């Protein structure tokens, strides 16, 4: 596949994902993974999971995974195209939606929409976690690490970077 074709695919795919990303880039992670792994074959599940882990460990916005996917597919140009395609459509939509929202301030339907979007966002984020878990839980040890990490995140105030570091050490030690 030519670089130009890959850039066009990145732009189209991430522009579509941008408009579906209620709650941020993490909410469309399952569809992002499906497109780059299953549809286009640009990388393996393990590579995608690795890019996601790197994006989460790095300082900055959680949508950094988009730039890393673009970079993996088409270098610097791919990173720029994927990032712009993920940001621009939702920014334009948000600008116009905010103008409309402010003009309709206090309308009864606004409370209904806000109440409905919260559970949708949570469900999309949970789906993202499930997709990532399925791609990396290739054996019992990996599944146990995933389960223990999820349990610790839900029941304690431990910072996720400690769990990412522990997982990396487990992988380096050959336990996974």
Backbone bond lengths (Angstrom), bond angles and torsions (degrees), N, CA, C in turn:
res aa  C-N    CA-C-N  psi(-1)  N-CA   C-N-CA  omega(-1)  CA-C   N-CA-C  phi
1 X - - - 1.445 - - 1.527 108.45 -
2 X 1.330 116.24 136.50 1.459 120.31 -179.51 1.525 110.13 -74.15
3 X 1.330 114.89 157.18 1.459 120.23 179.20 1.523 110.89 -62.76
4 X 1.339 116.48 -39.12 1.464 120.08 178.79 1.514 112.03 -61.02
5 X 1.338 115.99 -41.62 1.467 120.27 178.54 1.525 110.42 -66.01
6 X 1.325 116.79 -41.86 1.467 120.76 179.05 1.525 110.36 -63.44
7 X 1.327 117.45 -40.62 1.463 120.31 178.51 1.528 111.28 -64.41
8 X 1.316 116.50 -40.52 1.468 120.08 177.99 1.528 110.35 -64.35
9 X 1.343 116.99 -41.40 1.465 120.90 178.05 1.524 110.80 -63.93
10 X 1.344 116.10 -43.76 1.461 119.92 177.96 1.528 110.47 -59.30
11 X 1.330 116.18 -46.45 1.467 120.50 -178.87 1.524 110.69 -61.07
12 X 1.307 117.55 -46.91 1.458 120.59 -179.17 1.518 112.88 -65.52
13 X 1.326 116.00 -45.89 1.462 119.66 -178.34 1.523 111.72 -64.75
14 X 1.324 117.25 -46.89 1.453 119.36 -176.19 1.528 112.45 -74.98
15 X 1.322 118.40 -26.05 1.468 120.19 173.46 1.527 109.23 -66.06
16 X 1.323 117.20 -41.79 1.466 120.24 177.13 1.529 110.89 -64.96
17 X 1.325 116.39 -44.78 1.463 119.76 179.46 1.521 111.16 -62.51
18 X 1.319 116.62 -36.13 1.456 121.58 179.41 1.521 111.62 -56.40
19 X 1.315 115.68 -41.29 1.465 119.80 -176.69 1.526 112.49 -77.92
20 X 1.336 117.33 -13.57 1.466 121.30 178.39 1.522 112.24 -101.65
21 X 1.310 118.25 -5.14 1.464 122.74 -171.11 1.522 112.30 -80.61
22 X 1.306 116.63 70.24 1.464 121.14 175.69 1.517 106.68 -76.46
23 X 1.319 116.89 113.13 1.459 120.56 -179.07 1.518 113.00 99.06
24 X 1.311 118.26 6.00 1.455 120.97 177.22 1.519 113.25 106.94
25 X 1.321 114.53 176.75 1.461 121.29 -175.73 1.525 112.51 -61.84
26 X 1.321 117.10 -30.75 1.472 119.55 -179.21 1.522 111.89 -63.87
27 X 1.317 117.75 -25.72 1.464 119.57 -178.59 1.519 112.98 -72.11
28 X 1.316 117.93 -18.70 1.471 120.79 178.39 1.527 111.82 -108.38
29 X 1.318 115.96 13.45 1.463 120.37 -179.57 1.523 113.76 -55.52
30 X 1.343 119.91 -41.29 1.466 118.39 179.06 1.537 112.29 -60.68
31 X 1.315 116.98 -42.83 1.461 119.15 179.87 1.531 110.89 -71.19
32 X 1.329 116.80 -36.03 1.468 120.47 176.52 1.524 109.71 -60.93
33 X 1.325 116.46 -46.53 1.469 121.33 179.41 1.518 110.44 -61.55
34 X 1.327 117.09 -44.29 1.468 120.88 -179.67 1.525 110.63 -60.65
35 X 1.312 116.70 -42.99 1.464 119.52 -177.25 1.527 112.09 -68.63
36 X 1.339 117.42 -46.98 1.465 118.49 -174.62 1.518 113.21 -78.36
37 X 1.338 117.13 -25.60 1.472 120.08 -179.17 1.525 110.81 -96.31
38 X 1.313 116.99 -58.17 1.468 120.73 -172.45 1.522 113.94 -81.77
39 X 1.333 117.26 -44.04 1.459 120.09 -175.41 1.523 111.54 -77.00
40 X 1.336 116.69 -53.36 1.463 120.10 -174.52 1.535 113.89 -94.85
41 X 1.335 117.52 -21.99 1.460 120.49 -179.24 1.520 113.58 66.96
42 X 1.311 116.91 29.64 1.463 120.96 -178.16 1.517 112.92 -73.92
43 X 1.344 116.89 -21.84 1.462 120.79 -179.43 1.520 108.65 -161.90
44 X 1.320 115.35 169.77 1.468 120.94 178.20 1.527 109.63 -88.17
45 X 1.325 115.48 168.64 1.463 120.16 174.87 1.519 111.22 -58.18
46 X 1.326 116.55 -42.35 1.464 120.58 -179.14 1.530 110.96 -64.35
47 X 1.323 117.31 -40.50 1.461 119.71 178.10 1.530 110.81 -64.44
48 X 1.326 116.59 -41.87 1.462 119.99 178.55 1.529 110.10 -62.00
49 X 1.322 116.87 -46.31 1.463 120.72 179.54 1.527 110.75 -61.73
50 X 1.329 117.08 -38.35 1.460 121.01 177.49 1.517 112.09 -63.91
51 X 1.334 116.66 -42.31 1.468 119.94 177.53 1.521 110.76 -64.20
52 X 1.331 116.80 -39.40 1.455 120.34 178.51 1.536 110.18 -64.15
53 X 1.316 117.07 -44.12 1.469 120.53 179.07 1.523 110.66 -62.18
54 X 1.317 117.52 -42.40 1.460 121.58 177.85 1.523 110.69 -61.88
55 X 1.325 117.14 -42.92 1.461 121.23 179.34 1.526 111.20 -63.08
56 X 1.326 117.33 -37.32 1.455 120.33 -179.73 1.524 111.69 -73.54
57 X 1.319 117.09 -31.70 1.462 120.69 -179.12 1.520 112.04 -78.44
58 X 1.325 116.87 -26.23 1.465 121.05 -178.09 1.530 110.34 -78.23
59 X 1.329 116.14 147.65 1.473 117.71 175.15 1.525 110.12 -69.12
60 X 1.304 115.81 150.83 1.455 119.82 178.70 1.506 111.77 120.33
61 X 1.307 116.25 -171.21 1.469 120.20 -175.54 1.523 112.11 -69.39
62 X 1.338 115.87 153.95 1.466 119.34 -178.37 1.525 112.07 -72.65
63 X 1.315 118.22 -9.12 1.465 120.42 178.22 1.529 112.14 -83.92
64 X 1.315 116.72 6.68 1.461 120.99 177.93 1.529 111.69 -56.39
65 X 1.323 117.55 -26.28 1.464 121.33 178.50 1.527 110.83 -57.15
66 X 1.324 117.24 -33.63 1.468 121.53 179.42 1.531 109.72 -61.24
67 X 1.315 116.51 -46.74 1.472 120.87 179.37 1.522 111.11 -63.67
68 X 1.331 116.59 -40.25 1.464 120.04 -179.85 1.525 111.73 -66.83
69 X 1.319 117.24 -38.62 1.469 120.48 176.72 1.525 109.32 -63.75
70 X 1.324 116.76 -46.72 1.466 120.44 178.16 1.514 111.90 -59.33
71 X 1.328 116.80 -41.21 1.470 121.21 179.42 1.527 110.47 -64.40
72 X 1.340 116.66 -42.14 1.468 120.69 179.56 1.532 111.21 -62.74
73 X 1.336 116.33 -36.07 1.461 121.07 -176.40 1.521 112.12 -78.93
74 X 1.350 117.45 -44.79 1.473 119.70 -172.41 1.517 113.47 -144.61
75 X 1.321 117.86 32.32 1.459 120.89 175.89 1.521 113.20 66.46
76 X 1.331 115.23 -152.99 1.468 121.31 -177.47 1.525 110.78 -58.78
77 X 1.320 117.27 -43.41 1.467 120.13 179.22 1.527 110.36 -59.88
78 X 1.306 117.66 -40.58 1.457 121.41 178.22 1.515 112.01 -64.21
79 X 1.336 116.67 -40.58 1.470 120.48 178.01 1.519 110.57 -62.67
80 X 1.305 116.62 -44.30 1.471 120.74 -179.67 1.529 111.69 -65.86
81 X 1.325 116.56 -44.93 1.464 120.80 -178.95 1.527 110.59 -65.01
82 X 1.323 117.61 -47.15 1.466 120.72 -178.94 1.524 110.90 -62.27
83 X 1.316 116.95 -42.88 1.460 120.84 -179.42 1.522 111.21 -65.29
84 X 1.335 116.68 -46.30 1.466 120.18 178.90 1.526 110.92 -63.42
85 X 1.327 117.08 -41.39 1.466 120.64 -179.46 1.528 111.46 -67.51
86 X 1.321 117.49 -30.90 1.464 120.44 178.66 1.523 111.27 -77.30
87 X 1.317 117.16 -30.39 1.470 120.49 -175.86 1.526 113.83 -90.95
88 X 1.319 117.93 -45.34 1.467 121.05 -169.36 1.533 114.39 -61.76
89 X 1.321 120.16 -52.47 1.477 118.17 -177.10 1.526 113.40 -59.83
90 X 1.328 117.28 -44.28 1.464 118.86 -178.55 1.526 111.17 -70.21
91 X 1.327 117.75 -31.55 1.471 120.04 176.83 1.524 110.81 -65.46
92 X 1.321 117.06 -44.64 1.468 120.90 178.79 1.525 110.09 -64.10
93 X 1.326 116.21 -46.25 1.462 120.02 178.77 1.527 110.95 -60.83
94 X 1.311 117.47 -43.34 1.461 121.63 179.88 1.528 111.08 -62.85
95 X 1.314 117.40 -41.31 1.460 121.20 178.93 1.530 110.59 -57.54
96 X 1.330 116.31 -51.01 1.463 120.24 -177.77 1.525 111.89 -71.27
97 X 1.311 117.73 -37.46 1.467 120.48 178.55 1.529 110.45 -65.67
98 X 1.323 117.12 -38.48 1.461 120.61 178.80 1.526 111.40 -64.60
99 X 1.301 116.18 -40.77 1.479 119.18 177.77 1.520 110.01 -60.88
100 X 1.321 117.20 -45.78 1.458 121.39 178.63 1.530 110.77 -64.52
101 X 1.335 116.19 -44.61 1.466 122.42 -178.02 1.532 110.69 -58.28
102 X 1.322 116.00 -43.75 1.470 120.40 -179.16 1.528 111.54 -66.06
103 X 1.309 117.34 -37.06 1.474 120.45 178.73 1.528 111.04 -67.35
104 X 1.318 116.91 -27.29 1.461 121.38 -177.69 1.533 112.48 -99.02
105 X 1.316 116.87 15.30 1.468 122.07 -174.19 1.536 111.28 -48.48
106 X 1.318 115.01 132.66 1.454 121.19 177.64 1.520 114.93 88.47
107 X 1.315 117.02 -3.80 1.471 119.10 179.91 1.528 109.25 -67.67
108 X 1.308 115.88 145.10 1.470 121.98 -177.70 1.526 112.14 -60.64
109 X 1.318 118.08 -36.42 1.458 121.71 -177.35 1.523 112.01 -65.49
110 X 1.350 117.63 -24.28 1.467 119.41 179.64 1.528 111.51 -63.98
111 X 1.304 116.94 -43.49 1.469 120.28 179.02 1.525 110.81 -63.24
112 X 1.327 116.18 -37.71 1.474 120.03 178.59 1.525 110.99 -64.68
113 X 1.317 116.47 -43.83 1.466 120.13 179.57 1.525 110.49 -64.04
114 X 1.320 117.03 -45.56 1.462 119.87 179.91 1.528 111.43 -62.07
115 X 1.313 117.22 -40.27 1.465 120.71 179.14 1.533 111.04 -66.52
116 X 1.318 117.62 -33.19 1.460 121.19 -179.61 1.514 114.18 -79.25
117 X 1.327 117.37 -30.02 1.465 119.93 -177.35 1.532 113.01 -75.22
118 X 1.316 117.97 -29.01 1.473 120.08 -179.54 1.528 112.08 -60.13
119 X 1.330 120.10 -52.54 1.470 118.13 179.82 1.528 113.08 -67.08
120 X 1.322 117.27 -30.39 1.467 119.74 176.87 1.518 110.06 -63.07
121 X 1.324 116.22 -44.42 1.463 120.67 179.50 1.519 111.22 -61.90
122 X 1.314 117.12 -45.50 1.468 120.87 178.97 1.528 110.44 -61.09
123 X 1.327 117.04 -43.82 1.468 120.68 -179.79 1.524 111.45 -63.76
124 X 1.326 117.79 -40.13 1.468 120.83 178.72 1.532 110.74 -64.77
125 X 1.327 117.35 -39.23 1.465 120.42 178.24 1.530 110.95 -68.00
126 X 1.329 117.46 -38.72 1.466 120.10 176.10 1.525 111.29 -64.33
127 X 1.326 116.62 -39.86 1.469 120.28 177.39 1.526 110.30 -61.95
128 X 1.330 116.64 -38.37 1.469 120.32 177.87 1.524 110.59 -61.33
129 X 1.321 116.17 -44.32 1.459 120.14 178.50 1.517 111.99 -62.29
130 X 1.320 116.81 -40.00 1.476 120.58 179.24 1.520 111.42 -64.85
131 X 1.327 117.07 -41.82 1.470 120.43 179.21 1.517 110.40 -62.95
132 X 1.320 116.99 -45.59 1.470 119.75 179.36 1.523 111.01 -63.70
133 X 1.326 117.26 -40.92 1.463 119.87 179.66 1.523 111.12 -62.20
134 X 1.333 116.97 -42.27 1.474 119.85 179.35 1.517 112.14 -64.09
135 X 1.326 117.60 -31.74 1.459 118.90 -176.93 1.523 112.75 -78.10
136 X 1.338 117.37 -25.95 1.466 118.98 -175.97 1.522 114.01 -107.50
137 X 1.327 117.92 -16.85 1.458 120.64 -179.17 1.530 109.85 -82.66
138 X 1.331 114.49 75.03 1.463 120.90 -175.18 1.532 112.50 -90.28
139 X 1.324 116.66 -10.09 1.460 120.46 177.80 1.526 109.30 -151.24
140 X 1.311 117.35 177.51 1.456 122.19 -176.06 1.527 111.00 -64.11
141 X 1.324 117.43 -40.17 1.468 120.46 -178.96 1.530 110.71 -63.16
142 X 1.313 117.23 -43.84 1.468 120.42 179.44 1.524 110.50 -64.92
143 X 1.321 117.10 -41.10 1.469 120.41 178.24 1.526 110.53 -64.27
144 X 1.325 117.39 -38.09 1.465 121.03 178.74 1.529 110.83 -65.87
145 X 1.323 116.64 -40.65 1.468 120.21 177.73 1.521 110.26 -64.11
146 X 1.332 117.23 -42.31 1.463 121.01 177.93 1.520 110.52 -61.29
147 X 1.325 117.14 -47.62 1.462 121.18 -178.77 1.528 111.36 -63.30
148 X 1.331 116.44 -44.17 1.467 119.93 179.66 1.529 110.91 -64.61
149 X 1.314 116.62 -40.33 1.471 120.16 178.90 1.521 111.17 -64.15
150 X 1.330 116.62 -44.58 1.468 120.40 178.78 1.524 110.32 -61.50
151 X 1.315 117.07 -43.54 1.461 121.29 179.88 1.531 110.94 -62.90
152 X 1.321 117.22 -44.21 1.462 120.89 178.85 1.526 111.73 -64.51
153 X 1.325 116.88 -39.44 1.464 119.65 179.47 1.517 111.76 -65.49
154 X 1.326 116.86 -35.92 1.458 120.71 -177.61 1.529 111.89 -79.15
155 X 1.324 117.67 -33.75 1.462 120.39 -171.66 1.525 114.86 -102.37
156 X 1.322 118.27 -11.16 1.471 120.16 -179.51 1.526 109.68 -129.82
157 X 1.311 114.65 -179.86 1.467 120.44 177.33 1.540 110.37 -108.06
158 X 1.320 116.85 24.57 1.459 121.14 -179.28 1.528 109.71 -64.48
159 X 1.302 116.10 140.44 1.464 120.48 179.73 1.529 109.30 -73.66
160 X 1.333 117.63 135.77 1.473 121.00 -177.33 1.529 113.72 -58.18
161 X 1.325 118.30 -27.39 1.470 119.41 -179.99 1.525 112.07 -63.35
162 X 1.332 117.42 -31.10 1.465 119.63 176.46 1.526 110.37 -64.08
163 X 1.319 116.23 -39.08 1.465 120.31 179.56 1.525 111.26 -71.33
164 X 1.324 116.22 -37.89 1.474 119.70 176.31 1.528 109.63 -62.61
165 X 1.339 115.83 -43.41 1.465 119.97 177.69 1.519 112.54 -62.51
166 X 1.327 116.28 -41.83 1.475 120.18 178.16 1.524 110.62 -63.41
167 X 1.325 116.36 -40.80 1.471 119.94 177.37 1.516 111.94 -63.90
168 X 1.339 115.79 -39.65 1.467 119.39 177.77 1.526 111.63 -64.37
169 X 1.325 115.85 -40.56 1.471 119.06 176.96 1.517 111.61 -64.72
170 X 1.322 117.16 -39.75 1.471 120.67 177.24 1.520 110.77 -61.91
171 X 1.327 116.49 -40.97 1.462 120.38 177.67 1.525 111.47 -66.58
172 X 1.332 116.56 -43.40 1.479 120.50 179.89 1.521 111.20 -65.09
173 X 1.330 116.66 -32.81 1.464 120.53 179.67 1.534 111.61 -78.25
174 X 1.324 116.65 -7.80 1.467 120.05 178.69 1.512 113.76 83.50
175 X 1.338 117.81 14.98 1.466 120.74 -179.96 1.507 111.89 -77.88
176 X 1.318 116.64 -18.76 1.460 120.88 -176.76 1.508 108.88 -116.73
